[in-house]
Amino acid sequence: MVIAAIACAGPPLPAHGGTVMLPAQEWEFAPGPRAVKVYAFYPRGAIEYVTSSTGLMLCLHNWGGTGHDGAPDPVQVADRYDVIAISVDYVQSGKWDTRAGVPYDFGYVQALDALRALRYVFASLDDAKRPFARGRIYATGGSGGGNVALMANKLAPRTFACVVDISGMTKLTDDIAFGMPGGSDLNAGYSRDPQSKAYLTPDARALRFVGNPEHLKTMRALGNAATVVVVHGADDPVCPADDARETVAEFERAGIDVKSHFIDAGDLDNDALTDTQHSLGDRTTILFKFADEFLRPGSSNLRVRQAPTDFERRDEHVRYRSENGEYVVSYKDGHPAGAFVHTTGGVTPHESFPNPKP
C-alpha cells in the first residue's frame, strides 16, 4: 500500500529566522487545503551560523497555545545546544472550545504536522547543500507540547536522538477524553456514541497512549534508540502524574532509554523548580537542568543517532496495530503521511488524512 504525500517543495528558509507556511494533510474536521505555521530560530540568530555540528530541535507549545507557549524558549535552546529550534502551529493551535463539537486531536495529526515542519527544515538544508548534524535531532515541549513531542517520537521512531517531555499528557483516560469528573480538568471533547463525528474509536485511543506496550515493542523493533527524558510534577492534577508513571514503567519494560524525574517538595530549588504540580517552574531552565548532558555539545553523553532518519528511509514500515486495523505512517515521499487502514482493507474516514496537491 502506498499513501500519497505532498512534495517537499516549500519556501526557502529565512536567513535570519522567522516563519513560513507549509501545506499539510487535510483534516477531516475541516476538509480542504490546510497549512501550518513554522517558526525557525538559528544559533546566533542567522542561518550563516549553521554548521556541520548544528542539529535540529522541535520546541512545541502547550494545549491552547501557539508558537512556543509553555515550551522551552527556542532562542535560548538554539544558542545553548547549537540547533535550529523549530516551533509549529500544528492543528488546533490557539484557543479551542469543546462546545464546537470537534474533539481535541491529542497528538496524532499534531505530531504529523510537527514532523512535516521538521522534515521541511531537514530537506531545505539538504537542498541548499548546507551541512548540518543530521544525527542530532531532538524534540521537547511543555504540557500538550510534551505529548506531541512523545507522539512525534512514536510516529518517527527512527529519527530522534533525544526527546524531553515536560509535564506532558501520555494517554486519553476517560476523564480527559470525555470530560468526566474525578480526575483531570482537561476535556478533549470525545464521544462514546459511534454515530457521532467525535466518536473515540478504540484504535484512536490505543494510538494516543504513548506507553502502549505493543506499540513500544514495534518502536523497538523498528530501531528506536532515543533517550526519553520525562520531567513531571509528583502532584500534577492536570496531566496526572499517575499516567506519566505508568508510561515510564512501560518504557522501562520495553527497553526504551527513559530518564524520569518526578518532582516532589524536596526537589524545589526556587530557580528551575518552584512547584510540584503542572507548571513546575521555568521550563527553559528545567530543560537545561535535566537534559544538558544529552543535548549540549561537548558533553560526554551527547545523544547522536547514527542510522538514517525516517525521512531518508522513504518506506512504510511504521505501522501500529490495534483492534480494528493498523495505523500506517508513510515516508515514501519523505514527509510523513498517516492513515488508519481497517482490517477489511478499507480506510476509516475519521482517521484518514489525504494530502492536497502542493
C-alpha positions in Angstrom: 0.0 0.0 0.0 1.3 3.5 -0.9 -0.1 6.6 0.9 0.4 9.7 -1.2 2.4 12.5 0.3 2.8 16.1 -0.9 6.1 17.1 -2.4 8.7 18.6 -0.1 8.9 21.8 -2.0 8.4 24.8 0.2 9.6 28.4 0.6 13.3 28.9 1.3 14.4 29.0 4.9 14.5 32.6 6.2 18.1 33.9 6.5 17.6 35.4 10.0 14.9 33.3 11.4 11.2 33.9 11.1 8.1 32.0 9.9 7.0 30.1 6.8 3.7 28.4 5.9 3.7 24.8 4.8 0.8 22.8 3.2 -0.4 20.0 5.5 -2.5 16.9 5.3 -6.2 17.5 5.0 -8.0 17.2 8.4 -11.4 15.5 8.4 -13.0 18.1 10.7 -12.2 21.0 8.2 -12.0 19.5 4.7 -9.9 21.3 2.1 -6.5 22.8 1.9 -4.7 23.3 5.2 -1.4 24.9 6.2 0.7 25.1 9.3 2.9 27.9 10.5 6.5 27.0 11.2 8.9 29.1 13.3 12.7 28.8 12.8 15.3 30.0 15.3 19.0 29.8 14.4 22.1 29.8 16.6 23.2 33.4 17.0 20.1 34.4 15.0 21.2 33.7 11.5 21.4 30.7 9.1 25.0 31.6 8.3 25.9 30.2 11.8 24.5 26.8 10.9 27.5 24.4 10.5 28.1 20.7 10.2 27.7 20.4 14.0 24.3 22.1 14.2 21.3 19.9 15.0 17.6 20.3 14.7 15.1 20.5 17.7 11.4 20.8 17.9 10.1 23.2 20.7 6.4 22.5 20.9 3.7 24.7 22.5 1.0 23.7 25.1 -2.6 22.8 24.6 -4.3 26.1 23.6 -1.0 27.9 22.8 0.8 29.0 19.7 4.4 29.4 18.8 6.4 28.2 21.8 3.9 29.0 24.5 4.5 26.8 27.6 7.7 25.3 25.9 11.4 26.0 26.5 12.5 29.2 24.8 13.7 28.3 21.3 16.0 31.3 21.1 17.9 30.1 24.2 17.7 26.5 23.0 19.2 27.3 19.6 22.2 29.1 21.2 22.8 26.7 24.0 22.6 23.5 22.0 23.7 24.7 18.6 20.5 23.6 16.9 17.9 25.2 14.7 15.0 25.3 17.1 11.6 24.8 15.4 8.2 25.7 16.7 4.9 24.7 14.9 1.3 25.9 15.0 0.0 22.4 14.4 -3.7 21.6 14.0 -5.9 23.1 16.8 -3.2 25.6 17.9 -4.7 28.5 19.7 -7.9 28.8 21.6 -10.0 25.7 21.4 -13.6 25.1 22.7 -15.2 21.7 23.3 -18.6 23.3 22.5 -17.6 23.4 18.8 -18.2 19.7 18.7 -14.7 18.9 17.4 -12.6 16.7 19.7 -9.0 17.6 20.6 -6.6 15.7 18.4 -4.3 14.7 21.3 -1.1 14.3 19.5 -1.7 12.4 16.3 -2.3 14.9 13.5 -0.4 17.4 15.6 2.7 15.2 15.6 2.4 14.7 11.9 2.3 18.5 11.5 5.4 18.9 13.7 7.2 16.2 11.8 6.3 17.8 8.5 7.9 21.0 9.7 11.0 19.2 10.9 11.4 17.4 7.6 10.9 20.7 5.8 13.9 22.2 7.6 15.9 19.0 7.1 15.2 18.9 3.4 15.7 22.6 2.9 19.2 22.4 4.4 20.0 19.5 2.1 18.6 21.3 -0.9 20.8 24.3 -0.1 23.8 22.0 0.3 24.3 23.3 3.8 25.9 20.6 6.0 24.2 20.0 9.4 24.3 17.3 12.1 21.6 15.0 10.8 22.1 12.7 13.8 21.4 15.4 16.3 17.6 15.6 16.1 15.7 16.3 19.3 12.2 17.4 20.5 10.8 19.0 23.6 7.6 20.6 24.7 5.6 21.5 27.8 2.2 20.1 28.7 0.4 19.4 25.4 3.7 20.1 23.7 5.3 17.3 25.7 2.5 15.0 24.5 3.2 16.0 20.9 7.0 15.5 21.3 6.4 12.0 22.6 4.0 11.3 19.8 6.5 12.6 17.2 9.0 10.1 18.5 6.3 7.4 18.1 5.4 8.3 14.6 9.0 8.8 13.5 10.7 6.1 15.7 13.9 6.2 13.7 14.6 9.9 13.7 15.2 11.3 17.2 18.2 11.0 19.4 16.6 12.6 22.5 13.1 13.7 23.5 12.3 15.8 26.6 8.7 15.8 27.9 7.9 18.4 30.5 4.5 17.9 32.2 3.0 16.2 29.2 -0.1 14.1 28.7 0.5 10.4 27.9 -2.9 8.9 27.4 -6.6 9.6 26.8 -8.2 8.5 30.1 -12.0 8.6 30.4 -11.9 11.8 32.4 -9.7 13.6 29.8 -11.4 12.0 26.7 -15.0 12.6 27.8 -14.7 15.4 30.3 -15.7 13.2 33.2 -15.4 14.4 36.8 -13.0 12.9 39.3 -9.7 13.4 37.5 -8.0 15.9 35.3 -10.0 19.1 34.4 -8.9 18.6 30.8 -11.8 17.8 28.4 -10.8 16.6 24.9 -14.4 16.5 23.8 -14.7 13.0 22.5 -18.0 11.0 22.4 -18.8 7.4 23.2 -21.5 7.4 20.5 -20.3 5.6 17.4 -22.7 7.8 15.3 -21.0 11.0 16.5 -18.3 12.6 14.4 -16.4 13.0 17.7 -16.6 9.3 18.4 -13.4 7.9 20.1 -12.6 4.6 18.4 -10.7 2.0 20.4 -8.0 2.3 17.7 -7.6 6.1 18.1 -7.4 5.7 21.8 -4.7 2.9 21.5 -2.6 5.0 19.2 -2.7 8.0 21.5 -1.4 6.1 24.5 2.4 6.7 24.2 3.0 3.9 26.7 1.0 1.3 24.7 3.1 -1.8 25.4 2.5 -3.4 21.9 3.3 -0.2 20.2 6.5 0.2 22.2 7.6 -3.2 21.0 7.0 -2.1 17.5 9.1 1.0 18.1 12.0 -1.0 19.4 11.7 -3.5 16.6 12.0 -0.6 14.1 15.2 0.6 15.8 14.0 3.4 18.1 17.0 4.4 20.2 16.0 7.8 21.5 16.7 8.8 25.1 13.4 10.0 26.6 13.6 12.4 29.5 10.4 12.8 31.5 10.1 15.7 34.0 6.7 15.7 35.8 5.3 17.1 38.9 4.5 14.4 41.5 1.3 16.3 42.3 0.3 17.3 38.8 -3.6 17.3 38.7 -3.8 18.5 35.0 -1.7 15.9 33.2 -1.9 13.3 36.0 1.3 12.1 37.4 0.0 8.5 37.7 -0.4 8.4 33.9 3.1 9.6 33.4 4.4 7.0 35.9 2.5 4.2 34.1 4.1 5.4 30.8 7.6 5.5 32.3 7.1 1.9 33.6 6.0 0.7 30.2 9.0 2.4 28.6 11.3 0.7 31.0 9.7 -2.7 30.4 10.0 -2.2 26.6 13.7 -1.3 26.8 13.2 2.4 26.0 16.1 4.5 27.3 14.0 6.6 29.7 15.2 9.0 32.4 12.3 10.0 34.7 12.2 12.9 37.2 9.0 13.1 39.3 9.3 16.4 41.2 8.3 16.5 44.9 8.8 19.1 47.6 12.4 18.0 48.3 13.4 18.9 44.7 12.2 22.5 44.7 15.1 25.0 44.3 13.3 28.3 43.7 15.1 28.5 40.4 14.2 25.9 37.8 11.7 24.1 40.0 9.1 26.1 42.0 6.2 23.8 42.5 5.3 20.1 42.3 2.2 20.4 40.2 1.7 21.2 36.5 3.7 24.3 35.8 6.8 23.1 37.7 8.7 26.3 37.2 10.7 27.8 34.3 10.5 25.2 31.6 13.6 26.5 29.8 15.7 26.2 32.9 14.1 22.8 33.5 15.2 21.6 30.1 18.8 22.8 30.8 18.8 21.2 34.3 17.7 17.7 33.2 18.8 17.4 29.6 22.1 19.3 29.2 24.1 16.1 29.4 22.2 14.7 26.4 21.9 17.8 24.3 24.8 20.2 24.9 27.8 20.0 22.5 30.9 18.8 24.3 29.0 16.5 26.7 30.4 13.0 27.1 26.7 11.8 27.0 25.7 13.8 23.9 23.0 11.9 22.1 23.6 11.4 18.4 21.7 9.0 16.2 23.9 7.1 13.7 21.3 5.5 11.5 19.3 7.2 8.7 16.1 9.0 9.7 12.6 8.1 8.7 12.7 11.0 6.3 15.6 9.4 4.5 14.4 5.8 4.5 11.2 6.6 2.5 9.4 3.5 3.5 6.1 2.4 5.0 7.4 0.3 7.9 5.9 2.5 10.7 2.7 0.6 11.5 0.9 0.3 14.7 -1.7 -2.4 15.0 -4.9 -2.0 17.1 -8.3 -3.7 17.5 -9.7 -3.0 14.0 -6.6 -2.5 11.8 -3.4 -0.5 11.8 -2.1 3.0 11.7 0.4 3.5 8.9 2.8 6.4 8.6 4.2 6.5 5.1 7.6 8.2 4.4 7.5 7.3 0.7 7.9 10.9 -0.3 10.0 12.0 2.7 7.1 13.7 4.5 5.0 11.7 7.0 1.5 10.8 5.7 -0.8 9.0 8.1 -3.9 6.8 7.7 -5.8 4.2 9.6 -6.2 1.0 7.5 -9.1 -1.2 8.5 -8.5 -5.0 8.6 -11.0 -5.3 5.8 -8.8 -3.2 3.6 -10.9 0.0 3.8 -9.6 3.3 5.2 -11.6 4.6 8.2 -12.8 8.2 7.3 -12.2 9.5 10.8 -8.6 8.6 10.7 -7.7 9.1 7.1 -5.8 12.2 6.1 -5.3 12.5 2.3 -2.8 15.1 1.2 -3.7 18.1 -1.0 -1.5 18.8 -4.0 1.1 21.5 -3.2 
